[in-house]
Amino acid sequence: MEIKNSVVLITGGAIRLGRAHGLYLAQRGAHIAFSYLPHEPGPETQREIEALGVRCIATALDVRNLDAMRRWVAQTAEAFGRIDVLINNASPWLMRPFLEVTEAEYDLCNDVTCKAAFFCTQAVAPFMLKQGRGVVINVADLSVYEVWPTLGHHAIAKAGVVQLTRYAARELGPTIRVNAVAPGPVLLPPDFTPEQIEEARARTLVKRLGQPEDVSRVIAMLIEHDYLTGHVYFIDGGQLFSH
Protein backbone atom coordinates (compact mmCIF):
# COMPACT_ATOMS: atom_id res chain seq x y z
CA MET A 1 0.00 0.00 0.00
CA GLU A 2 1.24 3.47 -0.81
CA ILE A 3 1.64 5.74 2.20
CA LYS A 4 1.16 8.96 0.26
CA ASN A 5 -2.51 10.04 0.40
CA SER A 6 -3.46 7.09 2.62
CA VAL A 7 -5.65 7.69 5.69
CA VAL A 8 -4.10 6.56 8.97
CA LEU A 9 -6.05 6.22 12.23
CA ILE A 10 -3.99 6.22 15.45
CA THR A 11 -5.20 5.65 18.99
CA GLY A 12 -3.23 7.67 21.53
CA GLY A 13 -1.58 9.82 18.89
CA ALA A 14 -0.82 13.06 20.73
CA ILE A 15 2.30 12.10 22.69
CA ARG A 16 5.36 9.87 22.71
CA LEU A 17 5.44 7.10 20.09
CA GLY A 18 1.92 7.75 18.82
CA ARG A 19 2.87 11.34 18.02
CA ALA A 20 6.10 10.21 16.37
CA HIS A 21 4.23 7.78 14.11
CA GLY A 22 1.72 10.42 13.05
CA LEU A 23 4.43 12.95 12.20
CA TYR A 24 6.57 10.41 10.35
CA LEU A 25 3.71 9.13 8.20
CA ALA A 26 2.49 12.68 7.58
CA GLN A 27 5.97 13.52 6.28
CA ARG A 28 5.44 10.64 3.86
CA GLY A 29 2.16 12.21 2.70
CA ALA A 30 -0.42 10.33 4.79
CA HIS A 31 -3.50 12.02 6.20
CA ILE A 32 -3.84 11.43 9.94
CA ALA A 33 -6.69 11.06 12.42
CA PHE A 34 -5.79 10.39 16.03
CA SER A 35 -7.38 10.14 19.44
CA TYR A 36 -6.00 11.69 22.60
CA LEU A 37 -6.97 12.13 26.23
CA PRO A 38 -8.26 15.57 27.27
CA HIS A 39 -5.15 16.41 29.32
CA GLU A 40 -2.81 15.64 26.39
CA PRO A 41 -1.64 18.20 23.79
CA GLY A 42 -3.86 16.97 20.98
CA PRO A 43 -4.40 20.35 19.26
CA GLU A 44 -0.65 21.08 19.30
CA THR A 45 0.16 17.74 17.68
CA GLN A 46 -2.60 18.32 15.14
CA ARG A 47 -1.05 21.66 14.15
CA GLU A 48 2.38 20.03 13.78
CA ILE A 49 0.93 17.39 11.46
CA GLU A 50 -1.08 19.89 9.41
CA ALA A 51 2.05 22.01 8.97
CA LEU A 52 3.40 19.13 6.88
CA GLY A 53 0.72 19.76 4.25
CA VAL A 54 -1.70 16.94 5.02
CA ARG A 55 -5.12 16.75 6.63
CA CYS A 56 -5.40 15.88 10.30
CA ILE A 57 -8.30 15.36 12.68
CA ALA A 58 -7.61 15.15 16.42
CA THR A 59 -10.36 13.83 18.68
CA ALA A 60 -10.45 13.84 22.48
CA LEU A 61 -11.53 10.29 23.28
CA ASP A 62 -11.23 7.65 25.96
CA VAL A 63 -11.00 4.48 23.88
CA ARG A 64 -12.57 2.51 26.74
CA ASN A 65 -15.86 4.14 25.73
CA LEU A 66 -16.60 1.70 22.91
CA ASP A 67 -19.68 3.53 21.62
CA ALA A 68 -17.73 6.78 21.35
CA MET A 69 -14.83 4.93 19.75
CA ARG A 70 -17.11 3.41 17.12
CA ARG A 71 -18.56 6.86 16.36
CA TRP A 72 -15.00 8.18 15.99
CA VAL A 73 -14.17 5.48 13.46
CA ALA A 74 -17.36 6.12 11.47
CA GLN A 75 -16.86 9.90 11.53
CA THR A 76 -13.27 9.50 10.36
CA ALA A 77 -14.35 7.28 7.47
CA GLU A 78 -17.00 9.82 6.52
CA ALA A 79 -14.61 12.78 6.74
CA PHE A 80 -11.83 11.19 4.66
CA GLY A 81 -13.87 8.82 2.51
CA ARG A 82 -11.93 5.76 3.72
CA ILE A 83 -9.58 4.35 6.36
CA ASP A 84 -6.46 2.62 5.06
CA VAL A 85 -4.40 2.01 8.21
CA LEU A 86 -5.19 1.56 11.90
CA ILE A 87 -2.42 1.81 14.49
CA ASN A 88 -3.57 0.52 17.88
CA ASN A 89 -1.12 2.47 20.00
CA ALA A 90 -2.98 3.63 23.12
CA SER A 91 -1.66 2.04 26.32
CA PRO A 92 -1.23 3.26 29.91
CA TRP A 93 2.05 2.76 31.76
CA LEU A 94 1.23 1.68 35.30
CA MET A 95 3.96 0.23 37.49
CA ARG A 96 2.82 -1.71 40.55
CA PRO A 97 4.14 -4.78 42.38
CA PHE A 98 2.13 -7.89 41.54
CA LEU A 99 0.56 -8.23 44.99
CA GLU A 100 -0.51 -4.58 45.02
CA VAL A 101 -2.26 -4.34 41.64
CA THR A 102 -5.91 -3.41 42.11
CA GLU A 103 -8.80 -4.60 40.01
CA ALA A 104 -9.25 -1.06 38.69
CA GLU A 105 -5.61 -0.86 37.61
CA TYR A 106 -5.74 -4.27 35.96
CA ASP A 107 -8.93 -3.33 34.11
CA LEU A 108 -7.46 -0.02 32.99
CA CYS A 109 -4.43 -1.73 31.45
CA ASN A 110 -6.47 -4.41 29.74
CA ASP A 111 -9.33 -2.18 28.61
CA VAL A 112 -7.11 0.45 26.98
CA THR A 113 -4.34 -1.78 25.66
CA CYS A 114 -6.12 -4.94 24.55
CA LYS A 115 -9.90 -4.60 24.65
CA ALA A 116 -9.95 -1.26 22.86
CA ALA A 117 -7.53 -2.57 20.22
CA PHE A 118 -9.81 -5.56 19.63
CA PHE A 119 -12.95 -3.51 19.19
CA CYS A 120 -11.28 -0.70 17.26
CA THR A 121 -10.03 -3.31 14.80
CA GLN A 122 -13.54 -4.74 14.67
CA ALA A 123 -14.97 -1.27 13.99
CA VAL A 124 -12.48 -0.42 11.24
CA ALA A 125 -12.62 -3.79 9.47
CA PRO A 126 -15.96 -3.33 7.64
CA PHE A 127 -14.70 -0.12 6.01
CA MET A 128 -11.45 -1.78 4.96
CA LEU A 129 -13.22 -4.89 3.65
CA LYS A 130 -15.60 -2.75 1.61
CA GLN A 131 -12.79 -0.75 0.03
CA GLY A 132 -10.81 -3.93 -0.65
CA ARG A 133 -7.68 -3.23 1.37
CA GLY A 134 -6.45 -2.30 4.83
CA VAL A 135 -3.60 -2.57 7.29
CA VAL A 136 -3.76 -2.89 11.08
CA ILE A 137 -0.65 -2.45 13.19
CA ASN A 138 -0.74 -3.22 16.90
CA VAL A 139 1.85 -1.90 19.32
CA ALA A 140 3.15 -4.55 21.73
CA ASP A 141 6.48 -4.42 23.58
CA LEU A 142 9.17 -6.66 25.04
CA SER A 143 7.27 -7.17 28.29
CA VAL A 144 5.44 -10.00 26.50
CA TYR A 145 8.71 -11.87 26.02
CA GLU A 146 10.66 -10.81 29.11
CA VAL A 147 9.67 -10.43 32.76
CA TRP A 148 9.61 -6.78 33.82
CA PRO A 149 9.19 -6.24 37.58
CA THR A 150 6.08 -4.29 38.61
CA LEU A 151 4.57 -4.50 35.11
CA GLY A 152 2.76 -7.85 35.16
CA HIS A 153 -0.67 -6.35 34.45
CA HIS A 154 0.81 -4.31 31.58
CA ALA A 155 2.55 -7.36 30.11
CA ILE A 156 -0.60 -9.49 30.27
CA ALA A 157 -2.51 -6.85 28.29
CA LYS A 158 0.29 -6.61 25.72
CA ALA A 159 0.29 -10.40 25.39
CA GLY A 160 -3.36 -10.13 24.42
CA VAL A 161 -2.35 -7.64 21.72
CA VAL A 162 0.04 -10.22 20.26
CA GLN A 163 -2.68 -12.85 20.08
CA LEU A 164 -5.11 -10.31 18.66
CA THR A 165 -2.58 -9.73 15.88
CA ARG A 166 -2.45 -13.41 14.98
CA TYR A 167 -6.16 -14.09 15.11
CA ALA A 168 -7.18 -10.91 13.28
CA ALA A 169 -4.62 -11.63 10.53
CA ARG A 170 -6.13 -15.10 10.10
CA GLU A 171 -9.76 -14.00 10.11
CA LEU A 172 -9.51 -10.74 8.17
CA GLY A 173 -7.05 -11.82 5.48
CA PRO A 174 -6.38 -11.62 2.65
CA THR A 175 -8.01 -8.19 2.38
CA ILE A 176 -6.70 -6.83 5.68
CA ARG A 177 -3.14 -7.44 6.84
CA VAL A 178 -2.44 -7.34 10.59
CA ASN A 179 0.99 -7.10 12.22
CA ALA A 180 2.49 -5.93 15.50
CA VAL A 181 5.62 -4.06 16.47
CA ALA A 182 7.46 -4.65 19.75
CA PRO A 183 9.71 -1.70 20.61
CA GLY A 184 12.53 -2.06 23.09
CA PRO A 185 14.43 0.85 24.70
CA VAL A 186 13.32 3.44 22.19
CA LEU A 187 11.52 6.09 24.23
CA LEU A 188 12.23 5.60 27.91
CA PRO A 189 9.95 6.89 30.68
CA PRO A 190 10.73 10.54 31.46
CA ASP A 191 11.45 9.78 35.13
CA PHE A 192 14.26 7.29 34.40
CA THR A 193 17.47 8.05 36.26
CA PRO A 194 20.85 8.23 34.47
CA GLU A 195 21.62 4.81 35.94
CA GLN A 196 18.42 3.32 34.53
CA ILE A 197 19.09 4.85 31.13
CA GLU A 198 22.59 3.38 31.07
CA GLU A 199 21.26 -0.02 32.12
CA ALA A 200 18.71 0.06 29.29
CA ARG A 201 21.42 0.96 26.79
CA ALA A 202 23.73 -1.78 28.04
CA ARG A 203 21.03 -4.47 27.63
CA THR A 204 20.98 -4.04 23.85
CA LEU A 205 23.34 -5.84 21.52
CA VAL A 206 24.09 -2.61 19.65
CA LYS A 207 24.83 -0.79 22.95
CA ARG A 208 22.69 2.23 22.23
CA LEU A 209 19.12 3.40 22.64
CA GLY A 210 16.76 3.56 19.71
CA GLN A 211 14.81 6.54 18.42
CA PRO A 212 11.05 6.84 17.84
CA GLU A 213 11.73 7.01 14.11
CA ASP A 214 13.23 3.51 14.29
CA VAL A 215 9.76 2.19 15.13
CA SER A 216 7.98 4.50 12.68
CA ARG A 217 10.15 3.26 9.82
CA VAL A 218 9.17 -0.35 10.57
CA ILE A 219 5.52 0.68 10.68
CA ALA A 220 5.96 2.31 7.27
CA MET A 221 7.51 -0.91 5.97
CA LEU A 222 4.53 -2.92 7.25
CA ILE A 223 2.16 -0.56 5.47
CA GLU A 224 4.03 -0.74 2.17
CA HIS A 225 4.96 -4.42 1.90
CA ASP A 226 1.88 -6.46 1.13
CA TYR A 227 3.37 -9.89 1.85
CA LEU A 228 3.73 -9.27 5.59
CA THR A 229 0.96 -10.31 7.95
CA GLY A 230 0.40 -12.09 11.25
CA HIS A 231 3.79 -11.41 12.83
CA VAL A 232 5.50 -9.38 15.54
CA TYR A 233 8.47 -7.25 14.51
CA PHE A 234 11.04 -6.36 17.17
CA ILE A 235 12.70 -2.95 17.24
CA ASP A 236 14.90 -3.47 20.26
CA GLY A 237 18.55 -3.33 19.27
CA GLY A 238 18.76 -7.03 20.00
CA GLN A 239 17.74 -6.69 23.64
CA LEU A 240 15.54 -9.77 23.54
CA PHE A 241 18.56 -11.97 22.80
CA SER A 242 21.16 -10.14 24.87
CA HIS A 243 20.69 -12.04 28.13
C-alpha positions as CSV (number, residue, x, y, z in Angstrom):
1,M,0.0,0.0,0.0
2,E,1.2,3.5,-0.8
3,I,1.6,5.7,2.2
4,K,1.2,9.0,0.3
5,N,-2.5,10.0,0.4
6,S,-3.5,7.1,2.6
7,V,-5.6,7.7,5.7
8,V,-4.1,6.6,9.0
9,L,-6.1,6.2,12.2
10,I,-4.0,6.2,15.4
11,T,-5.2,5.7,19.0
12,G,-3.2,7.7,21.5
13,G,-1.6,9.8,18.9
14,A,-0.8,13.1,20.7
15,I,2.3,12.1,22.7
16,R,5.4,9.9,22.7
17,L,5.4,7.1,20.1
18,G,1.9,7.7,18.8
19,R,2.9,11.3,18.0
20,A,6.1,10.2,16.4
21,H,4.2,7.8,14.1
22,G,1.7,10.4,13.0
23,L,4.4,12.9,12.2
24,Y,6.6,10.4,10.4
25,L,3.7,9.1,8.2
26,A,2.5,12.7,7.6
27,Q,6.0,13.5,6.3
28,R,5.4,10.6,3.9
29,G,2.2,12.2,2.7
30,A,-0.4,10.3,4.8
31,H,-3.5,12.0,6.2
32,I,-3.8,11.4,9.9
33,A,-6.7,11.1,12.4
34,F,-5.8,10.4,16.0
35,S,-7.4,10.1,19.4
36,Y,-6.0,11.7,22.6
37,L,-7.0,12.1,26.2
38,P,-8.3,15.6,27.3
39,H,-5.1,16.4,29.3
40,E,-2.8,15.6,26.4
41,P,-1.6,18.2,23.8
42,G,-3.9,17.0,21.0
43,P,-4.4,20.3,19.3
44,E,-0.7,21.1,19.3
45,T,0.2,17.7,17.7
46,Q,-2.6,18.3,15.1
47,R,-1.1,21.7,14.1
48,E,2.4,20.0,13.8
49,I,0.9,17.4,11.5
50,E,-1.1,19.9,9.4
51,A,2.0,22.0,9.0
52,L,3.4,19.1,6.9
53,G,0.7,19.8,4.2
54,V,-1.7,16.9,5.0
55,R,-5.1,16.8,6.6
56,C,-5.4,15.9,10.3
57,I,-8.3,15.4,12.7
58,A,-7.6,15.1,16.4
59,T,-10.4,13.8,18.7
60,A,-10.5,13.8,22.5
61,L,-11.5,10.3,23.3
62,D,-11.2,7.6,26.0
63,V,-11.0,4.5,23.9
64,R,-12.6,2.5,26.7
65,N,-15.9,4.1,25.7
66,L,-16.6,1.7,22.9
67,D,-19.7,3.5,21.6
68,A,-17.7,6.8,21.3
69,M,-14.8,4.9,19.7
70,R,-17.1,3.4,17.1
71,R,-18.6,6.9,16.4
72,W,-15.0,8.2,16.0
73,V,-14.2,5.5,13.5
74,A,-17.4,6.1,11.5
75,Q,-16.9,9.9,11.5
76,T,-13.3,9.5,10.4
77,A,-14.3,7.3,7.5
78,E,-17.0,9.8,6.5
79,A,-14.6,12.8,6.7
80,F,-11.8,11.2,4.7
81,G,-13.9,8.8,2.5
82,R,-11.9,5.8,3.7
83,I,-9.6,4.3,6.4
84,D,-6.5,2.6,5.1
85,V,-4.4,2.0,8.2
86,L,-5.2,1.6,11.9
87,I,-2.4,1.8,14.5
88,N,-3.6,0.5,17.9
89,N,-1.1,2.5,20.0
90,A,-3.0,3.6,23.1
91,S,-1.7,2.0,26.3
92,P,-1.2,3.3,29.9
93,W,2.0,2.8,31.8
94,L,1.2,1.7,35.3
95,M,4.0,0.2,37.5
96,R,2.8,-1.7,40.5
97,P,4.1,-4.8,42.4
98,F,2.1,-7.9,41.5
99,L,0.6,-8.2,45.0
100,E,-0.5,-4.6,45.0
101,V,-2.3,-4.3,41.6
102,T,-5.9,-3.4,42.1
103,E,-8.8,-4.6,40.0
104,A,-9.3,-1.1,38.7
105,E,-5.6,-0.9,37.6
106,Y,-5.7,-4.3,36.0
107,D,-8.9,-3.3,34.1
108,L,-7.5,0.0,33.0
109,C,-4.4,-1.7,31.4
110,N,-6.5,-4.4,29.7
111,D,-9.3,-2.2,28.6
112,V,-7.1,0.4,27.0
113,T,-4.3,-1.8,25.7
114,C,-6.1,-4.9,24.5
115,K,-9.9,-4.6,24.7
116,A,-10.0,-1.3,22.9
117,A,-7.5,-2.6,20.2
118,F,-9.8,-5.6,19.6
119,F,-13.0,-3.5,19.2
120,C,-11.3,-0.7,17.3
121,T,-10.0,-3.3,14.8
122,Q,-13.5,-4.7,14.7
123,A,-15.0,-1.3,14.0
124,V,-12.5,-0.4,11.2
125,A,-12.6,-3.8,9.5
126,P,-16.0,-3.3,7.6
127,F,-14.7,-0.1,6.0
128,M,-11.5,-1.8,5.0
129,L,-13.2,-4.9,3.7
130,K,-15.6,-2.8,1.6
131,Q,-12.8,-0.8,0.0
132,G,-10.8,-3.9,-0.7
133,R,-7.7,-3.2,1.4
134,G,-6.5,-2.3,4.8
135,V,-3.6,-2.6,7.3
136,V,-3.8,-2.9,11.1
137,I,-0.6,-2.4,13.2
138,N,-0.7,-3.2,16.9
139,V,1.8,-1.9,19.3
140,A,3.1,-4.5,21.7
141,D,6.5,-4.4,23.6
142,L,9.2,-6.7,25.0
143,S,7.3,-7.2,28.3
144,V,5.4,-10.0,26.5
145,Y,8.7,-11.9,26.0
146,E,10.7,-10.8,29.1
147,V,9.7,-10.4,32.8
148,W,9.6,-6.8,33.8
149,P,9.2,-6.2,37.6
150,T,6.1,-4.3,38.6
151,L,4.6,-4.5,35.1
152,G,2.8,-7.9,35.2
153,H,-0.7,-6.4,34.4
154,H,0.8,-4.3,31.6
155,A,2.5,-7.4,30.1
156,I,-0.6,-9.5,30.3
157,A,-2.5,-6.9,28.3
158,K,0.3,-6.6,25.7
159,A,0.3,-10.4,25.4
160,G,-3.4,-10.1,24.4
161,V,-2.4,-7.6,21.7
162,V,0.0,-10.2,20.3
163,Q,-2.7,-12.9,20.1
164,L,-5.1,-10.3,18.7
165,T,-2.6,-9.7,15.9
166,R,-2.4,-13.4,15.0
167,Y,-6.2,-14.1,15.1
168,A,-7.2,-10.9,13.3
169,A,-4.6,-11.6,10.5
170,R,-6.1,-15.1,10.1
171,E,-9.8,-14.0,10.1
172,L,-9.5,-10.7,8.2
173,G,-7.0,-11.8,5.5
174,P,-6.4,-11.6,2.6
175,T,-8.0,-8.2,2.4
176,I,-6.7,-6.8,5.7
177,R,-3.1,-7.4,6.8
178,V,-2.4,-7.3,10.6
179,N,1.0,-7.1,12.2
180,A,2.5,-5.9,15.5
181,V,5.6,-4.1,16.5
182,A,7.5,-4.7,19.7
183,P,9.7,-1.7,20.6
184,G,12.5,-2.1,23.1
185,P,14.4,0.8,24.7
186,V,13.3,3.4,22.2
187,L,11.5,6.1,24.2
188,L,12.2,5.6,27.9
189,P,9.9,6.9,30.7
190,P,10.7,10.5,31.5
191,D,11.4,9.8,35.1
192,F,14.3,7.3,34.4
193,T,17.5,8.0,36.3
194,P,20.8,8.2,34.5
195,E,21.6,4.8,35.9
196,Q,18.4,3.3,34.5
197,I,19.1,4.9,31.1
198,E,22.6,3.4,31.1
199,E,21.3,0.0,32.1
200,A,18.7,0.1,29.3
201,R,21.4,1.0,26.8
202,A,23.7,-1.8,28.0
203,R,21.0,-4.5,27.6
204,T,21.0,-4.0,23.9
205,L,23.3,-5.8,21.5
206,V,24.1,-2.6,19.7
207,K,24.8,-0.8,22.9
208,R,22.7,2.2,22.2
209,L,19.1,3.4,22.6
210,G,16.8,3.6,19.7
211,Q,14.8,6.5,18.4
212,P,11.0,6.8,17.8
213,E,11.7,7.0,14.1
214,D,13.2,3.5,14.3
215,V,9.8,2.2,15.1
216,S,8.0,4.5,12.7
217,R,10.2,3.3,9.8
218,V,9.2,-0.3,10.6
219,I,5.5,0.7,10.7
220,A,6.0,2.3,7.3
221,M,7.5,-0.9,6.0
222,L,4.5,-2.9,7.2
223,I,2.2,-0.6,5.5
224,E,4.0,-0.7,2.2
225,H,5.0,-4.4,1.9
226,D,1.9,-6.5,1.1
227,Y,3.4,-9.9,1.9
228,L,3.7,-9.3,5.6
229,T,1.0,-10.3,8.0
230,G,0.4,-12.1,11.2
231,H,3.8,-11.4,12.8
232,V,5.5,-9.4,15.5
233,Y,8.5,-7.3,14.5
234,F,11.0,-6.4,17.2
235,I,12.7,-3.0,17.2
236,D,14.9,-3.5,20.3
237,G,18.5,-3.3,19.3
238,G,18.8,-7.0,20.0
239,Q,17.7,-6.7,23.6
240,L,15.5,-9.8,23.5
241,F,18.6,-12.0,22.8
242,S,21.2,-10.1,24.9
243,H,20.7,-12.0,28.1
